[in-house]
Amino acid sequence: MGERKRRLAAGQGSQARFDPALIATAFRSLEAGDRAVAERALERLVATVPDHPDSLHACGLIALHLGRTAQAESLLCKTIALENTNPAARSHLAIAYRRLGKSDLAIAQLEKALELDSGLAEAHSNLGNLRLERGDPDAALRCFERALAIRRDYPDALNGLGEAQLMSGDCEPASANLERAIVLDPAFHEARYNLSRARMQCGAALGETAGDLVPPPVIANVEQALESIVAALEINADNPAYWTQFETCITNFDLSHPLDPRIRSLLLRAFDHPAIDPAALARPAVSLVLTHPDMQAIEKDLIATDAIEDRDWTELARRVARVLGEPLTQRLLENTVVPNALVQRLCAVVRRGLLDEWPRAEASLPLECIAAVAQQGFNTEYVNDETAAEREAISRLAGAIAAARVEGRAVPLHWYALYGCYRPLHRLDTPELLGADLQSTALRALATRHIDEPLAERRLRSEVPPLTGLSNAVSAALREQYEANPYPRWVRVRSDAAQPSVAAFLRRQFRGADVEDLDDSPARILIAGCGTGRHPIATALRFPSARIDAIDLSRTSLAYALRKTREFGIGNIEYAQADILGLGSVADRFDVIECVGVLHHLPAPIAGWKTLDALLLPGGVMRIGLYSEIARRHVVRAREVVAAEGFAPTRDGMRAFRKFVLAHGSDPPLARLARGEDFYSMSGLRDLAFSVEEHRFTLPQIAAMLSELRLAFLGFDLPDAGVAAAYRAQFPLDRTLTALDNWHEFEASRPDTFARMYQFWARKPKQSI
């Protein structure tokens, strides 16, 4: 028997032959949306494909369409090895490289493809997208213009051109190009997303120059922005960036009944979306609650009398049930600190009415409504006032619950929810057992927040290692403050798009700044003063390849941070308990140091800043956040009232202060204080008006400190694009937006520009001076 016959007899050499018809089958299946058939076709093709450039190229393109990027890279590299003058193969390989994060290789392939054939509109457009990602809108714009010169009605290039113009601050031409792209392709959801961004920027720019009255063009732009992102989400609701843009848009609106069902549905979904910070949705949701017909009737009743005894609770409960029965109202109460005095007062009235009737077998409100009020109470740390009668009644309720559990009797679930309206459920006896029991009931979410999470934080305290001791009495007092009132308490952080590196982010954020030479390798980041973890978790989501060390004075805050970090599944943050002023003995050095909202609480902020600067590697960058003297006039007034009236930083003292502020609504600074979220929770209020130490700064003072530290100012993290547009209009010669003298003049004319604080980036010299 010959060798060939022996192989066949043994089953060898019987491989399927290459079938070029499978290529057509795969492409037809992709076009028809039949991914499974295309997958099977590709598997057979890859097993038999010869070393033929056209066949390899086709297989690589199929792999790209299927999202099998690494396989596409391999097939397209083989194609080019056999035929290096194939511009289409190079363009497709560039797509694979871009998806794999190999932007340098992608750019090189596109440039070579265009050398071979400068008439490839798609290659010009893809190169423009890569230039955008590099933070170079001018180069990107030229690429998109070349693509459009070849193919006038090319939606992808129009979208890219609009995005490049948007990055350069040219929102009106950007909007025009994006609208044209949508006319050409109405299903182009990315263009609708970018149009929403452009219209928001146009509205913000017009609003910054309009004064106190909001002109119709501003309203029109913001409404168009919302409509555009709603349309994008209706086409593709799977993109987290679309949801964060929806958040950006909807926060500008005061909504009213009846609401467009599309917007109501998206707003409800947004409260549960992992990319969105539910606290940002408070304004539109509160406005919707306040315009509910039953809520308006309740408001009249609450204004008419302060004494609950003078109300007909039975009639009031019917209206309350309709207001609290709205799913949006429940999400608002469950997931935010509601920044509205009327809603908080309603919660106080509701719990009092329920407490008066609690021995009854059934409550006058549905269980889910009572649970929502209990979640709000927990979120605010029970900031509402209590009477002596309420304290006595809640003590009796706790006793009744304990007795029933000991005797093995079933406890009505609304008793637990009512107790949660006044006290966290983990204060009841045997909270571990109670939490386990409630997990199988309608109060599962309440048990998680009131019992499981606080108990987990108690256990996690021991896992946080100490790094330094306390350096002074102020540090000791600050630690005591945040042990008692960890700040902030939060549910989720907004999850913006992950950045390939800190360097790439800064190049895009601060065009023209001295950051081009920054290393793109994963950064070592220190978060100095991380609080309850919101800051380091946001940084970890933004820079997932970074290694992050986060420190804070308060072990309670750190335990909260550690719990949330594990909840988010983040593995690149290490926590430790430390005092910034004690970090001088630490040997580690960092590429990036972020310290936002912390230095101004130190006895000598510049001393803390110098300590951090010593830990920063040459050429490294800092992100700093400091209070503005100009923007915090209302806080200065609040602290004066606290001192003059003798309000203590205790639960009773802070409740008394709140009552004073609400009674003095004619005092503009105090009225402004009552409009902020921090006024509506114990920890927020203590941080706002009762902090142990607070310093405020002007921009000339910050400029002097930067000079003393020899740090180069890179730019601000601005609250919105409208601020940058208004600044450019006033100071057109400052193209990099870095002249702090100009910014001081700008802030003087717009004193609320930095209402939260100055947040900015600075860079250390690459070599010692």
N, C-alpha and C positions, 0 to 999 in steps of 0.2 A: 504494500500500500504506500503511495506517495505521501510526502509530508503534508501537502494541502488536504488530501483526503483524510489523513489521520486527524488533522485539526478539526475538520468538519464533523468527523465521527465523534469526536470528544466534545462537541458543542462549541468549539472555538472558531473564531473568524466569522461568526454569524451575526455581527453587529448590524443594526439597521443602517441603511444608506441615508445620506443627506437628501432631504426632500425639500427643494426650494419652494414648493407650493405651501409648505407650512408657514413661511414668512408672510405670505398674503393672508393665510388663515389667521395668524396672530394679529395682524394689523386690523383686519375686519372685526375680529372679536373685541379688540380694544375700542374701536369706534362704536361698536354696539353695546359696550359696557359689560361684556362677558369676560371678566377677568380670569375666571377659572380656565376657560378654553385657551386664552392667551398664555397663561402660566404653563399649561401642559405642552403647548406648542413650543414654547421657548425651551423647556427642559429637553425635549426631543432634539431640537435644533442644536443646542449647546453640546449635546452628546455626540453629534455627528458632523458639526460644521467643519468644512475644510479650511485650510489656510488661504482663504480667498477674501480680499479686502471688502468687496461689496457684501458678501454674505456675513462676514464678521460685523461690518458696520450696521447692517440691518438688525442683527441680533442684539448689538449694543443699544440700538435705539429702542427696540422692544423692551429691553431690560430697564432703560430709563423710564419709559412710560409706566412700567409696572412698579417703579420705586425700588428696584433692585440695583442700587447705585454702585455698590462695590463691584458687582458683576459687570455692570455697564462699563465701569472704568477699565476693568481688565480686558474686555472685548474690544473696546475702542482703542486702547493702547496697542493691542495686537494689530488692529486695522492700520494704524498710523505707522507701525513698524514695517508693515508690508508696502504701504503707499503713503509716504510722508507729504505728498502734495495734495492731499484730499482736504479742502477747507471745511467741508460739511462735517467730516469726522472730527476735525479739531474743534469745531463749534460745539458739537455734541459732547465731546470729552470735557470741554470747559464747563458744560452744565453739570456733569458728574462731579468734577472737581469742586465746583461751587457748593453743591449739596453736601460734599464731604468736608467742607470748611477749608479747602485748599485754594484760597482765593488767588495767591500769587501764581500758582500753576494755571488756574483758570484764565487769568489775564494774559499770561504768556501764550496760551493756546489760541485765544481770540485774536490777539495781535498778529500771530503767525497766520491764522486763517484769513485775516483781512489783508495781509501782505499778498497772499495767494489770490484772493478775490475780494476787492474792495466793494463789490456790489452786494454783499450779503447784509441785508437790512437787519436780519435777526441777530447776526454777530455784533453789529454796531449797538443794537439795543441791549443785548446781554452784557456787552462791555460797559455800557452806561450804568446798568444796574450794579455792576461790581464797583464802579467808581463812586456810586452813591453810597454803597456799603463802606467804602473807605473814607467817607466824609468829604468828598471832593465834588460838589455839585457843579462847579464850572466845567470840569473835564467831562462829567456825566452829561451835562447839557449839550456839549458839542457832539458827543456820541449819538444822542437821541436825534439831534437835528440832522446828522448824516443819515441816520436810518430813515427819517421822514422825507429826506430829499430823494431817497430811492423808492420808498413806498409811502405815498402821501397819507393814505388812510390806513395807518398801521396802529391799531389800538394799544398794543404793548408799548410802542415808542411814545405815543401821546401820553400814556399813563406815566412812563418814566420821566418824560419832559416835565410834566406837571409836578411830579415829586421833586425833581431837581430845582424847579422854580420855587416850590414851597420851602425847600431847605434854605434857599437864598433869601426868603422873606417876601417873594413876589407872589402873593396869594391870588391876586386877581387874574393875571395871565395863567397861573397854575389852574385855577378853577375853570377857565375857558377851555384849556386843553383837556382837562379831565372830563368835562361835560361832553366834549367832542368824542372822546374815547367811548363814553357810555352810549352816545347816539349810535356809534358804529357797532357796539357790542353791548346791548342792554343787560346781558348776564354777567358782565365784567365786574364782579363784586369787589376786586381789589381797587379798581378805579373809583367805585362808589365810596369805599373806605377813605381813599386819599382825597376825594372831593369833600367828604365830611371834615377831614382835617383842614383842608384849605379854607372852607367856608367858616370854620371856627376861628381860624387865624385872621381872616378878613374881619369878622365880627369883633374879635378881641382888639384888633388894631383900631377900628373905628370907635369902639367903646372907650379906649384909653384917651382919645382926643376929644370926646364928646361932652365931658363934664358930668354933672349929676344926672341929667335926663338921658334916658336911653333912646336914641333916635331910631326911627323905623328901619333904616338900612342895617343897623346892628341886629335888630330883632329878626329881620328877614334872613340875614346870613346864618344866624344861629338856628333858626327854624329849618333852613335848607340843610344845614349840617346834620341835624337830627333826622330829618327825612332820608337823607342819603345813607346814613349808617343803619337805619332801620331797614332800608331796602337791601343793603349788603348782607345783613343778618338773615333776612328772609331767603336769600339765595344760598348763603353758606354760614351756618351758625356754629361751625366747628373751629373757627379761627379765634383764639383768645384775644388777639389784637383788636378784633372788631368789637368784642365785648368791652374792652377797656376804653375804646373810643366812644362806645355808647355811654359808658359811665361819664366820660369827659363832657359829652353833650348834655345828658339829662340833668346833670348837676346845676345847669344854668337855668332850669325851668321851675316855675311855680305852677304846678298842675292843678286842674280843677275838674270836678264832676260836670258832665259825663266825659270820660277820657277815651280817646281813640283806643279801641280794643287791641290793636297791634302794639301800641306803646305800653298799655297796661300789662299785656302778656310778657313782653320783653323785660319790663321793669321787675315783674315778679320773678322771672327766671334769673335776672341779674343778681338778685339777693342771694341766690344759692350758687352762683357761678364761681369756680375756684380762682379765676383771674381778677375778680373784682373785690374791692374793699367795700363791704356793705355800708360802712359809715359814710361813704361818699354819696350814697343814695338817700340820705336822711332828708335833705331839703325837698326834693320832689315828692317823696313819700309823705312827709309831714304836710306839705301843701295840699296833697290829695285828701288826707285825713281831715284837715281843717275845713275843707269845702264839702265834706259829706253832709247831706241835709240833716241827718240826725245829730252830727257833731255840732252843727251850727245851733240847733235847738238846745243841746247840752250846754254849749258855751253861754247862751243867754241865761240858762238856769244857774250856772256856776257864778256868773257875774252878779246875779240877783241876790245871792246869799252865800255867806261863808260857812254857815253851820249846817252840817249834814242832817242834824235833827229836824231842820226846817224843810227838808226835801222829802218827796214821795219816792223812796228808793225803788219801789216796785215799778213805777212808771219810768223812772230814770234807767233802771236795769234793762228795760225793753229797748230803749234807744242805744244804750251802751252795747248790748248784745249785737245790734246791727252794725255798729261801728267796729267793734273788736272782732266781729265775725268775718270781716274782710280779710282774705289771705295776705294782702299787702300790709295791712295794719299789723297783723301778727308778725310778719317777717321784720317789719320795722322795729317792733318792741323786742323781738327775740335777739336781733343781731346788731343793734346799735345802742348808743346812748342818745336818746331822743333830745335834740337841742331845742326844746320848746316848752315854755312854762305851762301853757294850757294843757298839753298832753300829759306832762308830769302831774299836774293837778288832778287831771281825770284819773290817772292811776291811783293817786292817793284817795280820791273819793270812792273809787271802785273797791279798793281793798277794805276801806272802812265799812262800806255797805255790806260786803260779804262777811266781814268779821262779826258784824252785829247779828247776822242770821246763821252763823256757822253751825250751831248745834242741830239745825234741821238736817234731815236725811239727804236733801238735795239742795244744790245751790241754784240761785236765780240766773246764773250765767253758765253757758257751756264750759266744759272743762278746758278746752283749748284756749278760750278767752282768758280764763284765770291763769293758766300756765304762761301765757304771753306776758301778762302783767308781772308775774313772778320772775320771768326772765329779765324784764326791764328793771325790776327792783335789784336783782343781782348785778346787772350791768352797771347800774348807777351807785352800787354799794349802799343802797338804801338811804339816798340823800334826802328824801322827803321827811318832813316833820312827823313826829308821833305824839299822841296825847298819852297821859298817864293811863287813861282807860284802855287805850289800844295796847299798851305794854302789858297791862294786867290780863287782858283778854288773850293776847298771843301766848302768854305764859300758861294760861288755862288750856289753850289749844294744844300746846306742846305736851302738857300733862295728860290730856285725853288721848293723844296719839300714843304716848309711851304706855299708858295703862292698857289700851286695846292690844298693842303688840305683845305685851307681857302675857295677857290673858288669851292670846291666840285668836282674837276677834279681828275680822276684816276692818281695815281703816278705809273710809271713803276716800277716793283719790283726790277729791276736791279739797279735803282737809290738808293734804300735803301741799297742794298747789297754793292754797291760801296761806299756809305757814311760809311758803317760799316768797310770798309777796312782802313779807316783813323781815325774814331771816333766811340765810342760806340753809338748805336742808342738811348740810353736813354737821350742823349744830345739834341735830336730834340724836338721840341715843343710838348706839351701834350703827353709825352711818354706812359702814362697809356692807353690812347685811341689808340695810334699807336700799342702798344703791343697787345691789344685785336684785332685790325683789322688784324694784321699779323698772328695771331694764326690760321686763316683759309686758309692760303696761303702756298706756297712752302717754305716760309721763317720762318716757325714756330719755328724751332730749333734756328735760328739766333735771333728771337725775345725773346725767352726764356732766352738765355744767355746774350744778350745785354741789354734787358729791364727788363724782369720780375725778374730775379735774383738780379740785382743791386737794383731795387726798393724794393724788399723784404728785402734786407740787411739794407736799410735805415730805414725801419719800425722796424726791429728787434733790432736795436741799443738801443731803449728805454727799451727793455725787459731784458737787461743784467744788473744785479744789481751791484752797486759798493761795494767792500769789504774793500779796503784800499785806502789811498791817495798815492801820490808820495813821495818817501823818499829822493830823491836827484836830482841834475841837470841832471845827466846821464840818470836816469830813465825818466825824462821829455823829453830829446832829443830822447831816444829810442822810447818812445810812439809816438812822432811826426813822426819819421821815418816810423813806421809800420802803423800809421794812413794814411800816404800818400801812402805807398807801402806795403800793407799787404802781408805777405809771409808765405808759398808758395800759389800760386793759383793752384788749382788742380781739377780734374774731379772725379776720383775714387781712393780708396785705394785698395791695394791687400788684399784679404780676405783669410787668412790662416785658417786652421782648428781651430774651437773654442776649448778652453781648459776647462776641468771641474773645475779647480781652479788655482789660481796663484801658490799655493804650488805644485800641480801636474805638472804644466809646469816647475817649477824650478827643481824639482826632476829629470825630464826627461832631462832637458837642461844641468844641472851641476851635473853629477854623481860623487859621492864622496864628494860633498860639504856639509856643515853643514846646511841642509835644511830639513832633514827627519822629524823633529818635527814640521814643519810649519802646521798651521791649514788649513784644506781643506774647511772651511766655506767661504761664499762669502766675498771678501776683500773690504775694503774701500780704494780707491785709489785717490791720489792727482796727477794731471798733472800740474806741475808748469811751466808756459810758454807754453801755448797750441797753440799759433799762430792761424792759420785759421782752426783748428780742425782736421787736418789729423792725428795727434798723438793720441788725445783722442778717435777718432772714431776707429782707428786701435786697440787701447787697448780695447775698448768696444766690438769689434768684436771678439777679442781674448779671453776676459774674460766676457762673456755675463751675468754672475751672479753677477759681481762686481758692487759696487756703486762708481761712479766716479765724483770727483769734478775737474773742469778745470779752471785755471785762466790765465789771460794775461793782459798786460798793455794796449793793443790797443782795443778800443771798435769796431773799424771797423773790425779788425781781428776776434773778438768774434762774431760779427754779421754774418760774413761769416761762421764761425764754427757752429753757431746755425742753419743757413739755411741748411748747409750740413748735420747736425745731423738729422734734421727733414726729409730731403730728403731720408736719409738712414733708416728712421723709427726706430731710436735708442732712447730708453727712459731712459737709466740709466746714463746720463751725466747731470750735473748741471754746468752752466758757471757763472763766476763772474769776474769783472774787479779788478785787484789787482797787487800790486808791491811785488815781493818776499821778498824784504827787509822790507816790512811793515807787514809781516805775524806773527810777534812776538806776536801780541795781539790776534791772533785767538785761540779759545779754542779747536777746533776740533783736533783729533789725527787720524793718518792713519796707516794702515797695510803696504801700499805700497806707495812710492813717486817716480814719474818719472819726471826727469828734463833733457831733451835732447836738446842740442843746445842753452842753455839759460845762464847758469852760466858764460860762457866765455865772455858774453857781459856786465856783471856787473862790476862796478868800482873795487870791491874787491870780486872775485869769492868765496873765502873761507868763507867770511862773509855770503853770500847768502846760501852756502852749510850748514853752521852751523844753520842758521835760519830754513832751511828745516829739518835738523836732529832733531831739538827740537820738530818738529811736528810728528816725526816718533815714533810709539809705540815700546817699548822694544821687540827685536826679529824681528822687521819689516825689510823690504828690500827696497833698493833704486835701481833705474835704472838711471844712469847718462851718459850724453853725453858731451864730451869736445873736442875742437879742438886739433889736433896734431901739435906740432912745426915742426916736421920732414916732415909731409905730406903736409903742407900748404906753402911750399917754394914759389910756384907760386903766392899764394895770398899775401904773404909778398912783393913780387916784384910788384904786382899790386898796393898795397897800397902805395908803394914808388913812383910809377909813378903818382898816383893820387895826392899825396902831392907835388911832384916836379913840375908837370905841372899845378897844380892849378885847376884840374877838380872839379866842384861843384856837389853836390848830387841833381842836378836838371835834368829835362828831357833833356835839351840841353847839360848840362855838361856830363851826362852819355852817350849820343849819341856821343859826341866828344871823350870821352874815348874809346868807342867801335871802333871808326874809327882809333884811335891811335894804339890800340892793333892789329887790323886786318892788319894795315900797317907795323907792326913790327913782322911778322911771323917768322923771323929768330931768334928772342929772345925766347929760349925754354920755360921759365916760362910763357911768355905771349901767346905763341902758345898753351900751355897746357890750359891756362885760357879759350881760345876760343873754346876748345873742350868740355867744360862742359855745361850742360843745363842752369845753372844760368846766363851764359853770354848772353842768348838770350831772356831775359825778363827784364823789368824795375825793378820789385820787386826783382827778382833773382840777378840782377847785383848790386843793391844797398846793398843787404844783403851780397853779396860776397866781394865787393871791397870798398864800401862806408859806411860800418857800423860805427855807432857813436863810439863804443868801441869794441875792440877785444883782447882777451888774448889767448895765445896758451901754451900748456903744453907738457912736456915729461913724460914718464912713471915713472921715479924716483920722479918727482914732485908730480904726482898723488899718488904714494905709500906713500909719506910723508904726504899728506893731509888725506889719508885714516887712517894713523896711528894717526894723530892728532885728528881725529874724532872718533877713536876707532871703525872703520867699517871694517868688514872682507870682503875681496875681494872674490867674488864667481866665476866670470868668465866674458869673453867678449861675446857680441853678434857679432860673426864674420861674415865678408861679404860673405864667402862661405866655404864649407867643405875643399877645398884645402888648405886654410890657416892653419887650424887645423892639417891636415896631414903633411904639411911641417914643422910646429912647432914640432910635435911629432918626426919627423925624426931627427930634430936637437937637441931636448932635450927630449930623451925617458924616462928619470927618472921623469919628471914632468907629472905624469899621470892625474892630475886634471887641467892642463893647467893654473895654477894660479901664477906662479913665475914671478913677474913683472920685475925683473932684467933680466931674460931670454928673456922676451918679448921685453925689450928695445934693447937687442942685436939683436934679430930677426928683429925688425923694422929698426934698423940701416942698416942692410944688404938688407932689402926690404922696402924702404922708402915710398912706396905707399900703404902699408898694411892697414893703417887707413886713407885713402884718405878723406872719409867723416868726420869721427871723431872717437875718442874712444867711444864706447858704452859698458857699463859694468854694472853688478849687484854687490851690496854689501849689507851686513847684519849688523844690529845694535845688540849689545850684548843683551841677554835675560834679563839680570839684570844690573843695574847701577854698574859701576866699581869705 
